[in-house]
Amino acid sequence: MTGANVTGRSRTVGVDLQASGDDVRNLVAAIEKDNPDITVRYLPGLIKIQKTGPLVIRRESVEELLGRPWETHEFQLAIVSYYGHVDEWDDDEIVIKWSH
């Protein structure tokens, strides 16, 4: 059962981002576009994103909203913390999920 705990329930993954600037707002909008079932909470200085199951960040979606090229390593500039495992991180997408 990928993404499920021993009781069979899916586990939540998430990422906390610095709430700073247009780039991060567009990044969050792109994440929302590709993961319509996420929960986003805006706190002072922090944006908390949570999802049951895999969380996917696609380069193409981010670039579309930023209006410029974006490399996935730029995601590190916004991350405060995350929970789950980074299952995939390449030039096209980042996937955070639980491996077990």
C-alpha positions as CSV (number, residue, x, y, z in Angstrom):
1,M,0.0,0.0,0.0
2,T,2.0,3.0,-1.2
3,G,1.2,6.1,0.8
4,A,-0.8,4.2,3.4
5,N,0.1,3.5,7.0
6,V,-0.4,0.2,8.8
7,T,-4.1,1.0,9.5
8,G,-4.6,1.3,5.7
9,R,-5.3,5.1,5.9
10,S,-3.4,7.4,3.5
11,R,-0.7,9.6,5.1
12,T,-0.4,13.3,4.5
13,V,2.6,14.8,2.9
14,G,3.4,18.5,2.9
15,V,5.7,21.3,2.4
16,D,6.1,24.6,4.2
17,L,7.3,27.5,2.0
18,Q,8.5,31.0,2.8
19,A,5.7,33.5,2.1
20,S,7.8,35.9,0.1
21,G,7.2,37.5,-3.3
22,D,5.5,36.8,-6.5
23,D,7.6,33.8,-7.4
24,V,6.4,31.9,-4.3
25,R,2.8,32.9,-4.9
26,N,3.0,31.7,-8.5
27,L,4.8,28.5,-7.3
28,V,1.9,27.8,-4.9
29,A,-0.7,28.5,-7.7
30,A,1.1,26.0,-10.0
31,I,1.1,23.4,-7.2
32,E,-2.6,24.0,-6.7
33,K,-3.2,23.6,-10.4
34,D,-1.5,20.2,-10.5
35,N,-2.8,19.0,-7.1
36,P,-6.5,20.2,-6.9
37,D,-7.0,18.3,-3.6
38,I,-4.4,20.1,-1.6
39,T,-4.9,22.2,1.5
40,V,-3.1,25.5,1.5
41,R,-2.9,27.6,4.7
42,Y,-1.4,31.1,4.6
43,L,0.3,32.1,7.9
44,P,2.5,35.1,8.7
45,G,5.7,34.4,6.7
46,L,4.7,30.8,5.9
47,I,2.6,28.9,3.4
48,K,1.7,25.4,4.5
49,I,0.7,22.9,1.7
50,Q,-0.7,19.5,2.6
51,K,-2.0,16.6,0.6
52,T,-3.1,13.0,1.1
53,G,-1.0,11.0,-1.3
54,P,1.8,12.2,-3.6
55,L,2.4,16.0,-4.0
56,V,3.7,16.8,-7.5
57,I,5.5,20.0,-8.5
58,R,5.8,20.3,-12.3
59,R,8.4,22.6,-13.9
60,E,6.1,23.3,-16.9
61,S,3.2,24.5,-14.7
62,V,5.5,26.7,-12.6
63,E,7.1,28.2,-15.8
64,E,3.6,28.9,-17.2
65,L,2.6,31.0,-14.2
66,L,6.0,32.6,-13.7
67,G,6.3,33.6,-17.3
68,R,9.9,32.6,-17.3
69,P,12.1,29.4,-17.3
70,W,12.2,27.7,-13.9
71,E,14.5,25.0,-12.8
72,T,13.3,22.5,-10.1
73,H,16.4,23.2,-7.9
74,E,14.9,26.8,-7.4
75,F,12.3,25.0,-5.2
76,Q,15.0,24.8,-2.5
77,L,15.0,28.6,-2.2
78,A,11.4,28.6,-1.0
79,I,11.3,25.5,1.2
80,V,11.3,25.9,5.0
81,S,10.5,22.2,5.7
82,Y,8.7,19.2,4.2
83,Y,7.4,15.9,5.4
84,G,7.2,12.8,3.3
85,H,10.0,11.4,1.1
86,V,11.3,13.1,-2.0
87,D,10.5,10.2,-4.3
88,E,11.6,11.9,-7.5
89,W,13.4,15.1,-8.2
90,D,14.6,15.7,-11.8
91,D,14.5,18.5,-14.3
92,D,10.8,18.2,-15.0
93,E,9.1,17.4,-11.6
94,I,9.4,16.9,-7.9
95,V,7.3,14.2,-6.2
96,I,6.9,14.1,-2.4
97,K,5.2,11.0,-1.0
98,W,5.6,8.4,1.6
99,S,7.5,5.3,0.5
100,H,5.9,3.1,3.2
